[in-house]
Structure formats: C-alpha cells, structure tokens
Amino acid sequence: MSKDALIVVDFGSSALKVQAVTFEGDLLAEEKEKPTIVKDESSLSVEYDSGVVTSLVLDCLRLVNLKVQRLGYKVRGIGCTSQRFNMVLLDREGRVLCMSPNNDPRGFLARLNLNEQDLRKLYSLTGLCPPQLFAPARLKWFEDYNAGVLSRVAKIMTMCDYLVYTLCDRIVTDPTSAAGSMLFDVRKGSWCTEALEIFGVEENSLPEVTDTGEVVGYLSEKVASKTALPKDVPVVVCGGDTQSAFFSMHVFDADDAGVVMGHTIPVGVVTNEPRLDEQMRTWLTPLLRERWLVESNAGPLGLFVEWSLGNIFRSSDFSILDGLAELAPPGAKGLLMKLYPSISDVKILGHQDVRGLISLPPLASPFSELVGLEDVARSLIEFIVFSVKANLNQALTVARRKLKRVAVTGGLTRLTLMRKLLPSVLSFSTEFTKHHYGTALGCAAMVARALGYYASLEDAVRAMSPVIIVEPIQELKHCYEPIYTSWLSFYTSQA
C-alpha cells in the first residue's frame, strides 16, 4: 500500500486542483489552475469556458501523474468533487452549452413568479433558499433571455457530475451534488417531484443518482491517452466539496460539528433527522444516509483574508499576519471588524447590502490607545473566530442538538493564532486536521473505501486524516467572553 496513490480532482470555488494523496494522507503532488471566467455585465451572466476547463483537467492530471510516477507511486483510483450550487448544461451530443459557477447571478434576473407559499414549500422539500441562487432560476433566465440555448438542453448536471462525465463518459450524480440543484428532496434522497413541477423541469434531463463515494466507471481510453494514466483506473463520485471536507474531520455522527475554513467558511452540525429553520437562515443538506447537515456559513472570509494579506499587509505569507497579530493584545485595543453578512441568513442572500465595517476606539480620548497594524491583524483573526462561533450557535439551535465535538479543517487553520483562539472562544476542545487540505483527504478516503482498502469510510478517514486536539486556554477563554459579546452587539446593531 505504501507505493499506491489516489488522485483527487477538485473544482472548487477558488481554483481547479488536481492532487495526488498517499494512503497515509500525505500530499505527493498538486497542480492548481484558475479557469477562465467569461463575464457579461449586460446580462449579469458568469460562466466558465468549458473548453478551457476540460483542457486544464486533463493537463493537470497528466502533470500530477508524471510527478507520481517519478516518485515511484502508482495511481489506484480517482475521485471527483466540486463546489456546490452550480450548473452545467449539455446538449444531445454531450457538448457543453453552459458551465455556470456558484456565484453566477443571472438567476436574480429571471421571472420566477413564486409566492411565499411556494418559497416555503421549496425550502421544506429541498432545504435551500433563495431560489435565485440555484439551477432552476438560471434555467428560467435562459427561458426569458436565450430560449435558443434552452431548447437544446438535454442534461442538467453539476460540475462534479461533469468531471465524472469527462473522465469516464457516464452521466451520474450523488445526493450531496444533486441537493445543490434545488431539485432534490433532501428527506427522501431522490429527485423532488414537487420542485420539478414548480420549475417545469423534466426528470429525464437529470442524472441518475448513486450513493456518495461509489465507483461509477473507469477512465476512458481518450482520457487515458491524454494523461498517461491506465484506462482501467476506477472513477469515484465524491460529490460536494463541503461534505468531502467534513468527512476528513471525522464528522459523521449526530451532535458532531465541523468548520471548513476555506474560500468560504461553512459551519455545519450533523443531525439524524432533517431540521429546518422556521426563519430560513440555514440550509439543510445531505451528508450520509440518515444523516444531514444543518449548514450555517460565515461567508467568503478566506477570500477576505487573501485580499487583506495582499492589499493591507502587502504579503501572501500567513506567517506575516500571524506574527503581527501576536503583537496585539486580546481584543485588539477595542478594534472590532466585520464584513457583513458573516452570520448566515440564507433567505436574503443576494439581496442584502454587503458592507465592511470597523469600529475604532475613540481617537480623541486620553484613555484610548492608538491602534496599529498589529491590531488590525488580530482583529481580522478575531472577527473570523467570532463569526464561526455565532454560526455554530445558530446551527446548533436549528438542529436542536447539544455539541458533542467540533472539528476544523481548511487553509485558514495554517494561522497559528487561529488554532489557539478558536477553542478558547468556543470554550470547547477543538480537533484540527493535521493537514489543511481537508477536501482532498475526505475525497481520497472515499476512494480508498470504495476500492476496498478499508472496511468503512470511518476507518479510511482515521488512517488518512489524523486530527490534533487543542484545548481552550482558560485565561483566553475568560478574557474573550466579554469581547465576543461586544463584537456580537456591534454586528447586530449595524447589520
């Protein structure tokens, strides 16, 4: 097993990544690209160039495979995962008509003609809102503005489905991807008849639904020839990137909670019965059979950190942010920060104002210390930690669960201060994945289980994605209780 490797193709929100992982969870090789996005301001449409995407997938696979071979490893399987809430349209010949990412806003221009009763019904069945964010609204946009394209649509799928289709010529999906379409019944685990009727979508235009983490085909001869991979390599559908990351954190059981600190920051609580929020602030998505996630989300704070590093701190190095933040005291001398909204209220996504605000201590007061760049750095990290706590509390309330354990993965966990502050602010022992590339590890664990290397997904995750437990620091815990309360008041008073 020591010389066997698995490849993960991950089309995330920030980039397309192809990563090779060992059965011990070590990253052997990685290729990362940002595919071309075609923007049309006149129609408010955003699409990927599908030809570029396909070429990049194959090029990255070839380069990663070459690196793996040079290291003496052999690829045993490939898993596919992607961002959720996207849409890919194929014509009858299998050609891409549209590849729409999760931030494509054109659904907000569509004439949906839905009343409050329809919205409530859709939320109760699909676990999602508002409808303008999802595939049916984008299909309505084509009906309103480009009926010629709509008339040629034969299949509606997600980007994860498209990756599978590209690699092994099979059109199939899994519940975690299908649920991102707003056409899937999250309770029954099948396409939702009522949603299909409301939006006028034919079920035969949708992929077959198979279990998450199953072998769905083998690498086609065409792909094998372009990537130098064997044509008999199994392809596994791993579904949504968020769920893959949750698996890497060993988050399987009711009362488990997970935080994915990536481009965005989903915060989810596992429940063994579907729980919806009467105020429609959270999503309900499938995790495993008879297991659901109540999802809250702190928004694109990973992107905000990247922007802050480049434009405020003039660096791309996390250690610069860490080093500065450690120089500032807890509470950053009273500096409070927010990028509204960072406490999830999904019913108004796309409609609310987005504002970045900072609360400074009184500059004219002789009792106030002037804040410096180190305080800005610490306030930024504190803001993220506070947002995670607020979203976790919200998800727990909706799920009606009591927290049993909480785990964290993602790129922002590379911030040393983040790993120290989060357990203390949560007042709870927190498990961090040893490796920050949680989506890849969760996906790789699914592939390893599907190929029979492990008896269960839980066994695969334990072997491939170890966690490190960090306890709250009592001094910081008591120090941050009033600071968090002050931040929450600042957030709600100006939201």
Secondary structure, DSSP 8 states (H G I E B T S, - for coil): -TTEEEEEEEE-SS-EEEEEEETTS-EEEEEEE---EEEETTTTEEEE-HHHHHHHHHHHHHHHHHHHHHTT-EEEEEEEEE-SS-EEEE-TTS-EEEEE-TT--GGGGS-----HHHHHHHHHHHS---GGGSHHHHHHHHHHH-HHHHTT--EEE-HHHHHHHHHHS--EE-HHHHGGGT-EETTTTEE-HHHHHHHT--GGGS-EE--TTEEEEE--HHHHHHHT--TT-EEEEEEEHHHHHHHHTT--STTEEEEE-SSS-EEEEEESS----TT--SEEEEEETTEEEEEEE--SHHHHHHHHHHHTS--S-HHHHHHHHHHS-TTGGG-EEEEE--S--GGGTTTS--EEEEE---TT-TT-----HHHHHHHHHHHHHHHHHHHHHHHHHHHT----EEEEESGGGG-HHHHHHHHHHHTS-EEEESSS-HHHHHHHHHHHHHTTSSSSHHHHHHHH--EEEE---HHHHHHHHHHHHHHHHHHHH--
